[in-house]
Every structure is written in structure tokens, then in C-alpha cells.
Amino acid sequence: MTLPYATVDPHSPVPLYYQIYLDLRQMIQDNVIPPTGMLPPEMEICQAYNVGRQTVRQAIARLVDENIVERFAGRGTFVRTQRSHTQFFLDRSFTQQMRELGRQPHSRLLRLEIGTVDAENIPTLGPWRGAPCLIIERLRLGDDEPICHQISTVLMSRCPGIEQQDFSSHSLYEILSTRYQLIVTRIDHVVRAVAADEYRADLLGIPAGTALLFVGTSAYTDDGDLIEYSTSYYQADRYEYSTSQTCCGE
């Protein structure tokens, strides 16, 4: 079967390997390449996108790092089977995680405002005290189920005008990569248990005092710069959470 490869743009500031990675990932998410299905040989992919083998290997390496595919020496590269629908991997973006679970990710935008970094409340952003930032507060949903309450602080020096984007239906990290060529390659976490206050309990549709998992996330671009800090509150009694050293996007 011939795959519906998208056309890549060699003049785009988005790296070719990343364009190919996004296209292959989309085909996997759309089940064009099903679980346990094999990716075409590297040379076929090179010819389809009219790129060199090293570019294709970079794209596939990112899919491997995100545990979307796995390589077997002498056999090829295969799509991994879908994970448990109750397991979260905290080193993946919310949007990617929902798609991997077979759910439609979307958000209810609660607040969007331009401000300056408040280093007292966010010590991680201390070096950027007073810098312009965008604060995005969202209720993140999988299909119609509230999954987490999230507040993101985005440093705006490298993404001017980002407040004009649609954060209810688009991933922050995908906006950063496609519109600003800022590719998130590292995500650091601080995780602890907290109890739901009345505000978050109402948003998540749970009783006040219910156990939540707090995740503080620092996202870095491929040149090592911090671009975003977020706090997320997940229901702790409904899901199992895992993390590893690799990362991907929002």
C-alpha cells in the first residue's frame, strides 16, 4: 500500500526531519499505519519525501524516543501497540497522550492574559523576573471528560504575538514548533500529591479534598532555552502515571 505522504517544504524554517516526523506520526495516529504495522524501508521514505537517509533516520529516531515505534535489527521498524487506556506518561504532551489513548484532545480556555513573570510564585522562572509572558489557564479534556487543570506561563521573547493563537483546539507545543520553529526536546517534572480545593474540584467534577497529582513542568527548546513553565493537576485516583527520560511535545 502506498502511504499518503505529505509534501515537505525545504524552505520552511521547521527542520525537514521534524516535518517528516509529524507526518509519519499523524499517519500512525490516524491508523493509516496500524499497531504492529511496519514502516516502509528507509529508502522508500527518502524517495517519498525527496530527502537524504540521515534526515529520515532523525525523524524515525524521534518516533522511537517517544515509544511510538520500535526497531528490530534485521526486521524493520514497527508501530507499537496502543497502551492501556488508564496509563499516563508524564514525559509526553497532553495532546499527544490523548491521541495515543484514542481520545480527542481539546481544552476549555479559562484565562488568557499577557503579564510579567512573577518569580515569587514561580521560583523556576527567577532568572526571567519581570519578563513578558503569556498566562494560559485551561481545563484539559479527553473527549468530553475533564482530565486536568493546567496553568502555563510562556516566555514571549521568542514567540511574539502568540496570544493570538487558538489554545482551545491547538497544542501549545505544536504552535511553538510550526509557527515559531521552537521545538520542545526536553521536559523536566516536579511531582507531588495535593488535595483538590473547591475551585479545582468544581472544574474536574470531583469532591473537594479528592487526591490530585500536581505536576510542575519546565519545557526547554532544542537549543536549551526554557520556553514554558506549567502547573497541572490530574485526578490521581483514576489513572496510573509514568515517566521516563525522553520527551516530546504539549
C-alpha positions in Angstrom: 0.0 0.0 0.0 1.3 3.4 -0.9 1.1 5.8 2.0 -0.4 9.3 1.7 2.9 11.1 2.3 2.6 14.9 2.8 4.9 17.2 0.8 7.7 18.7 2.9 9.0 22.2 2.4 12.8 22.5 2.2 12.4 26.3 2.5 10.4 26.2 5.8 12.3 27.1 9.0 10.8 23.9 10.5 13.5 21.3 10.1 12.9 18.7 7.4 13.2 15.8 9.9 10.6 17.4 12.1 8.2 17.8 9.2 8.6 14.1 8.3 8.3 13.1 12.0 5.0 15.0 12.2 3.6 13.4 9.0 4.6 9.9 10.0 3.2 10.4 13.5 -0.1 11.7 12.0 -0.4 8.6 9.8 0.2 6.4 12.8 -2.4 8.3 14.9 -4.9 8.1 12.0 -4.3 4.3 11.9 -3.0 4.6 8.3 -0.1 2.6 9.7 -1.8 0.4 12.3 -0.4 -1.0 15.6 2.1 -3.8 14.9 2.3 -2.4 11.3 5.7 -1.9 9.7 7.1 1.4 8.5 8.3 1.3 4.9 12.0 0.9 4.3 14.2 4.0 4.9 15.0 4.3 1.2 11.3 4.3 0.3 10.7 7.1 2.8 13.7 9.0 1.5 12.3 8.9 -2.0 8.8 9.8 -0.9 10.0 13.0 0.8 13.0 13.5 -1.5 15.4 13.8 1.4 18.6 12.0 2.5 18.7 8.9 4.7 20.1 10.9 7.7 17.0 13.1 7.7 14.7 10.1 7.7 16.7 8.5 10.5 16.4 11.6 12.6 12.6 11.5 12.1 12.3 7.9 13.0 14.6 8.3 15.9 12.2 10.8 17.4 9.3 8.3 16.9 11.4 5.7 18.7 12.3 8.1 21.6 8.5 8.7 22.1 7.8 4.9 22.1 5.5 5.3 19.1 7.6 2.8 17.1 10.3 0.3 17.9 13.2 -1.0 15.8 14.2 -4.7 15.4 17.6 -5.4 13.8 17.2 -7.2 10.5 13.4 -7.0 10.6 12.4 -3.3 10.4 10.6 -0.6 12.4 7.1 -1.4 13.8 4.3 0.6 15.3 3.9 -0.1 19.0 0.6 -1.4 20.2 -1.7 1.0 22.0 -1.1 1.4 25.7 -3.6 0.9 28.5 -6.3 3.5 28.4 -5.7 4.3 32.0 -2.0 4.9 31.9 -0.5 8.4 31.5 3.1 9.1 30.5 4.1 12.4 32.0 7.0 12.9 29.6 4.5 13.3 26.7 2.4 16.3 25.9 -1.3 16.2 26.9 -2.3 16.4 23.3 -0.1 13.5 22.2 -1.1 11.4 25.2 -4.8 11.8 24.5 -4.3 10.9 20.8 -2.3 7.8 21.9 -5.2 6.8 24.1 -7.7 7.1 21.3 -9.3 10.2 22.6 -9.9 13.6 21.1 -7.9 16.3 23.0 -9.4 19.7 23.5 -9.4 22.4 26.1 -11.7 24.9 27.7 -9.9 28.2 27.8 -10.4 29.7 31.3 -7.9 32.6 31.1 -5.5 34.1 28.6 -3.6 37.2 29.6 -0.3 38.9 29.0 1.7 39.7 32.1 5.2 39.7 33.5 7.0 36.8 35.2 6.1 36.5 38.9 9.3 34.9 40.3 7.9 34.9 43.8 5.2 32.4 42.9 7.3 30.6 40.3 10.9 30.3 41.6 11.9 28.3 38.5 11.4 31.5 36.4 13.6 33.5 38.7 16.1 34.5 36.0 13.2 35.9 34.0 11.7 38.1 36.7 9.7 40.8 35.1 10.0 39.4 31.6 6.8 39.5 29.4 4.9 36.3 29.5 1.6 34.8 28.4 -0.5 33.1 31.1 -2.8 30.3 29.7 -5.3 28.7 32.1 -7.1 25.7 30.6 -9.3 22.7 31.6 -7.8 19.9 29.5 -10.3 17.3 28.3 -10.1 13.9 26.6 -13.3 13.6 24.5 -15.6 15.3 27.0 -14.0 14.1 30.2 -12.1 16.6 32.3 -8.6 15.2 32.8 -6.5 18.0 34.3 -6.5 21.7 35.2 -3.4 23.4 33.8 -1.8 26.9 34.0 1.0 27.6 31.6 3.4 30.6 31.7 5.0 31.1 28.3 8.1 33.3 27.9 7.2 35.6 25.0 10.5 37.0 23.9 10.9 34.3 21.2 7.2 33.9 20.3 5.7 37.4 19.9 2.0 37.5 19.1 1.4 34.0 20.5 -1.5 35.3 22.4 -3.5 35.5 19.2 -3.4 31.7 18.7 -6.3 29.3 19.4 -5.4 27.4 22.5 -8.8 25.7 22.9 -8.2 23.4 19.9 -4.4 23.6 19.3 -1.4 22.2 21.2 0.9 24.9 22.6 4.0 22.9 21.6 2.7 22.4 18.1 2.1 26.1 17.8 5.6 26.8 19.1 7.1 24.3 16.6 5.1 25.2 13.4 4.7 29.0 13.9 7.9 29.9 15.8 10.2 27.0 14.9 10.7 26.4 18.7 10.8 22.6 19.1 10.5 21.3 22.7 13.0 18.5 23.2 13.3 18.3 27.0 10.7 18.3 29.7 11.6 18.3 33.5 9.0 17.5 36.1 8.3 18.0 39.8 5.6 15.7 41.0 3.7 15.6 44.3 0.3 14.8 45.8 -2.2 17.5 46.7 -5.8 17.7 47.7 -8.4 19.4 45.4 -9.6 22.8 46.6 -13.1 23.9 45.8 -12.2 25.6 42.6 -10.4 22.6 41.0 -12.9 20.2 42.4 -15.7 22.1 40.6 -13.7 22.2 37.3 -12.9 18.4 37.4 -16.3 17.4 38.7 -15.0 15.7 41.9 -15.5 16.3 45.6 -13.3 18.8 47.4 -10.4 17.1 49.1 -10.0 14.4 46.4 -6.4 13.4 45.8 -4.8 15.1 42.8 -1.4 14.7 41.3 0.4 18.0 40.9 2.9 18.2 38.1 5.2 21.2 37.7 6.7 21.1 34.2 9.7 23.1 32.7 9.9 22.8 28.9 13.1 23.5 27.0 13.7 24.0 23.3 16.3 22.2 21.3 18.9 24.9 22.0 18.5 24.5 25.7 16.4 27.6 26.5 13.4 27.5 28.8 10.3 28.4 27.0 7.4 27.4 29.3 6.6 26.5 32.9 3.3 24.9 33.7 1.4 23.5 36.7 -1.1 20.7 36.0 -3.5 19.0 38.4 -4.6 15.5 37.4 -7.1 13.2 39.1 -4.9 10.7 41.0 -7.5 8.0 41.6 -8.5 7.4 38.0 -5.2 6.8 36.3 -1.7 5.4 36.6 1.2 7.8 35.8 4.6 7.0 34.5 7.6 9.0 33.3 11.0 8.4 31.6 14.0 10.3 30.3 12.6 11.0 26.8 10.1 13.7 25.9 8.0 15.1 23.2 5.8 18.0 23.0 2.2 19.7 24.6 
